[in-house]
Structure formats: structure tokens, C-alpha cells
Amino acid sequence: MRPARAGTVVAGQDREATERARGYFTGHAPSSPSMALLKDGAVVAMLPRHAIAGRAAHDNAAALVRAFDAHC
């Protein structure tokens, strides 16, 4: 199964898009980079900077797959 929508916001490039995205992440401190999985408009998994930085791309991808499998 694939997500119905995917999006990317680059902080510092589009202030309006960044603020709109951060509005979905209430309860989570701003973190760049970060990745989140939303279901029905609510965050069900969040990978902030400390969970991403210094890890291999395939480890971050695996974390997203686990989150997707758990919630979708």
C-alpha cells in the first residue's frame, strides 16, 4: 500500500509552507531535519533530528517502513 499523499517542506526556503507544516506537529519541537507520518491529519510517528542524524539512509528508511506498517 502506498500513501495517498506525500510532501516535503524545506525550512528556510518557504516560510509559509514551513509554518503550515509545523501546525500539524503540535507537541513536537521544531527539528530540522525531521520526518513524520500522519494518519487522518494526526502525527502517528515522528523522527526528529536526533533520530535521523548520523544514521545511514537505509536505517532511516527502515524506521519509516516500521512506522508505516504499524499505523497504516
C-alpha positions in Angstrom: 0.0 0.0 0.0 1.3 3.5 -0.8 0.3 6.7 0.9 -2.3 8.8 -0.7 -0.1 11.9 -0.4 3.5 12.7 0.4 5.0 16.1 0.9 8.3 17.8 1.6 8.9 21.1 3.3 12.4 22.6 3.4 12.7 25.0 6.3 14.2 28.3 5.3 13.0 28.0 1.7 9.3 28.7 2.1 8.3 30.3 5.4 4.6 29.9 4.8 4.9 26.1 4.0 7.1 25.6 7.0 4.7 27.2 9.4 1.8 25.3 7.9 3.7 22.0 8.2 4.6 22.8 11.8 1.0 23.3 12.6 0.5 19.6 12.1 3.2 18.7 14.6 1.8 20.2 17.8 3.6 18.7 20.8 6.8 18.2 18.8 9.6 20.7 18.9 10.7 22.1 15.5 13.5 20.0 14.3 15.4 20.1 11.0 15.6 17.6 9.5 12.7 15.6 10.7 10.2 13.1 9.2 6.7 12.5 10.3 3.9 10.0 9.4 0.4 11.5 9.6 -2.8 9.5 9.6 -6.1 11.2 9.3 -4.3 14.5 9.9 -2.6 13.4 13.2 1.0 12.6 13.8 1.3 8.9 14.4 5.1 8.7 14.2 7.8 11.3 14.4 11.5 11.0 13.6 13.2 14.2 14.9 16.8 15.2 14.1 18.4 13.1 16.9 16.7 10.0 15.5 17.9 10.7 11.9 21.3 12.4 12.2 24.3 10.1 11.9 22.3 7.2 10.7 22.5 5.5 7.3 19.7 6.3 4.8 18.6 2.6 4.9 18.2 2.8 8.7 16.0 5.9 8.4 14.0 4.2 5.6 13.6 1.1 7.8 12.3 3.3 10.7 9.7 4.8 8.3 8.7 1.4 7.0 8.2 0.2 10.6 6.0 3.2 11.4 4.0 2.8 8.2 3.5 -0.9 8.9 2.4 -0.2 12.5 -0.1 2.5 11.6 -1.3 2.1 8.0 
